[in-house]
């Protein structure tokens, strides 16, 4: 039941966004809740992690290094390319850069599972990119946006430690210390994260109703292309490097699906006006739609392991 509810994440996000757009006064008052809700999402992620998730990095070091490199190199560069190609405004450009510079989103783990990818690798990569992002995200934002606005790098790092690192580590410690108890609540953690994300989206929509009405189609095109290029780059670069199909699918989701909720929180905390958060809001909705479509497609296509296993079984039956 919970999985079916979560699978319709894009629908719930669109529905609540429509309500927020029609009656912004309901959600606009909850602007203060954006950062605490993001911390709840990060805590939920931490509660699903164990030290084994990090130890697995050593066994798949090349794949992790490739995925993280694509994450923090390709996505910011693609954002810049789209900004200049589509001639986006300064405020929307900041939003696009924020999306490009944050770590991978936790939704990628769910999509990876549905697409028959390497779930253990996906979880490890999300955890590693999240931790690295505490340092890399402010530095990348400063590099790409520094010419537009002054970036308080240290303040941003300190906020990321408070919003991201502390909740993730707390969740990890709690999961290690109270493993059996935490195991009973783990099945509902994806639902909690989903509810937190769609509420954040609704608040952003409510705060930006007038800006949304004035938006042209270019920002939506930019978000779709940003996500699509990330998915394609993650898959094909990994494939060209000779990795297994399951790894290719995993890195595609890790690169193409960003922690857009964090991008929204950073936009609200450090940049004005609130419309800087619009790119993250749109990305949050769209990457779950595209991710669901791609995961559904891949779920019907066997990996090479499954193909080989089927061929072996067929040969055994014939013999």
Secondary structure, 3 states (H helix, E strand, C coil): CHHHHHHCHHHHHHHHHHHHHHCHHHHHCCCCHHHHHHHHHHHHHHCCCCHHHHHHHHHCHHHHHHHHHHHHHHHHHHHHHHHHHHCCCHHHHHHHHHHHHCCECCHHHHHHHHCCCCHHHHHHHHHHHHHHHHHHHHHHHHHHHCCCCCCCHHHHHHHHHHHHHHHHHHHHHHHHHCHHHHHHHHHHHHHHHHHHHHHHHHHHHHHCHHHHHHCCCHHHHHHHHHHHHHHHHHHHHHHHCCCCHHHHHHHHHHHHCECHHHHHHHHHHHCCCHHHHHHHHHHHHHHHHHHHHHHHHHHCCCCHHHHHHHHHHHHHHHC
